[in-house]
């Protein structure tokens, strides 16, 4: 059994150090170690998460996908959640979440009989679906409140929209020009791959503009 820890933050500003410490401490309590840590700065409401799917690609039957909370895996709608669940189920990968105590049983050292194994699998499946549904509802509620706040700010003439992080974009630009890979930039700048792609496109436009002006 290999344990792969998945640490996701919706934005680069959300640091995952605390979660990493909690997961490391958790597996140590079970006298195990984490094989690989996967970091992702993407929304849990989308299936477009390259690090998660890279983890699932290399994981084998019996391996563990370890997360701090179920919402780190999914804030997906029902259809997308079922797609992800099916993939995980077909590969026979165990999901262990710190906020789902029944999922911790697969890390226990003692052997369980087939009946007990099936009972815990059934309970975990039900609880996972429930927590994923709660995570989605929380996501939709927050989006609705944000939209209401924006509408109220617009009505008062105070809404300015999301401000561009110029310093972060300049740093990403420097890293791109220095030859760093996307993965290295994600780690160094604590940003999403989408932001890196945006900065990269800007660099290409600048280069084309310079060429056309000569």
N, C-alpha and C positions, 0 to 999 in steps of 0.2 A: 504494500500500500504506500503510494506516494501522496504527499499532501501539497497541493498547490493553493497558495493564498492569493485571493483576488481583492485588490484595493482600488475602489473606484471613487472618484470625486467628480461632481458635475462641472466644476469650474477649476481653473488653475489656482485660484485663490484658496481653495479648500485643501488643506494639507492632510496627508494620510499618515503622518508619523505616529499619532496617538493610536490609530487603528492597527498599525503595524506592530506596535509594542504590545497591544492587547492580544493580537493573534499569536505572536511569538510566545508570550507568557502562557496562553491557553494550551498550546501544543506541548510546551515544556511540562505543564502539569500532568499531561497524559503520557509523559515519557516518550515523546515523539519530536520530530523536527520538520520544519517546512523545507520542501525540496526547492521550490522556486516561488518568488514573489512577482506578481503581475500587477503593474500600475496602469490605471486608465483614467483619463480626464475627458469623459464623455457622459452624456445624460443616460440615466437608467431607463428612460422612456423610449429608447431606440435600440434596435438590434444591430445598428452599425457601431460595433465595439470590437475593433480588431484584436485587442489584447485578450478579451474574454474568449473569442473564438480560436485564437492561437492556443490558449490554455486547453480548450476542449479538444482541439485537434491532436495535441500531443498526449493528453491524458488517456489512460487505458482502463479497462474494466477493474473495478475495485479501488481506483484512486479517489482522492477526496478533493472537492472544490470547497475551500474554506473561506468564509466571509464573516465580517463583523456582524452584519445584519442582512436579512433577506432582501431589503430594498437596495442593497449594493448590487445584487444580481438583477433585480427587476423592479421597474416602475412601469412595466409594459402594459399595453392593453391586453384584453383576454386572448385575442387571436395570436398575437406575437408571443405572449407568455407560453401558450400551448406549443408553439413551434420550438421554443427554447427548451421547454420541459421534455418534449419528445426526443430532442437530440441528446440531452443529458441522460434520459432514461435508456435510449438505445445503446449508449456507450457504457451503461451500467456504472456511472460515476455517482459517488455519494456527495450530497450537498450537506455540509456542516456549517451551521450559523450559530454565532454566540448567543443570539436572541431566541434560538430554538433548542431548548435543552434536550428534547427527545432525539435530536439529530446527533448528539454527542456520543450516543451509545456505540456507534461504529468504530470509535477510537478506543473503546475499552479493550483490555487485553484478553479478558476471558472469552471462552467460546460460547456462542448461543445456539440453541437448537433451531431447526427450520421453522417451527411454529412461531417462536419468539421473534425470529428474524423477519418473518412475513408480517407479523403484527406491528413491529416498529416501522417497517417500510410503509405500511398502510397509514399509520398515524402520521408519519413524517410527510407523506404525500398530501394528506388532507391539510396539515398545518402549513405546509409550503404554499399551497394554493390560497389558503386564507390570508396569510401574511402578504403574499404578492398582491392580492386584491386590495388589502388595506393600504399597501404602499402606493398602488395606482390611484386609489381614492384620495390619499393625502396629496399626491402630485397634482391631480385635477383640482382639488380644493385650493391649493396654493396658487395655481395658474389663474383660477377664477378671481381670487382675492387680488392678485397682482394686476389683472386686467381692470378690475374695479378701481384700484388705486390709480392706475394710469389714466383712466377715463376721468376720475375726479381731478387729477392734476392738470389734465388738458383743459378741463372746464375752467380751471382757475388760471390758465396760462402759465403754469409752472413746470410742465413736463418738458424735459430736454432730451430724453432718450438715453440709451446706453453710451457712455463716453468711452472713446477709444483709449486704450492703454498705450500711449506713445512709447514710453520707456521699454515696456515689454516687447513691443513690435520691433523697436530698434535693436534690442538684444537678440531677438530671433533672427533678424536680418544679419547681424554680425556673425552669429553661429552658422547660418546658411552659407554665407560668403567664406567662412573658415573651413567649409567642407564637412561639417557635422551631419550625421544622419538624422532622420526624423525622430527615431527612438532616443537618440542622445539628446536632442533638443527638448523633447518632452520631459526628460529627467532633469535637465539643467534649468530650463525656463519655467517648468511646472505649467505647461500649457497644453492645449488640445492639438491634435494633428490637423484639425480644420483651420486653426489659427495659423499654423506653420504654412499650410498650403496657401492661405490668403496672402501672407507675407511673400511667399515664393512667387506667386503670380504678380505681385507688385514689383518685385525685382525684375521679372521678365519684361513687364511693361516699360520699366525704366530703361532697360537695355535696348529694347526696340526703339524707344523714343530717341535715345542717343544715336543709334545707328541711322535713323531716318533724318536726323538733324545734321549729319556730316555730309 
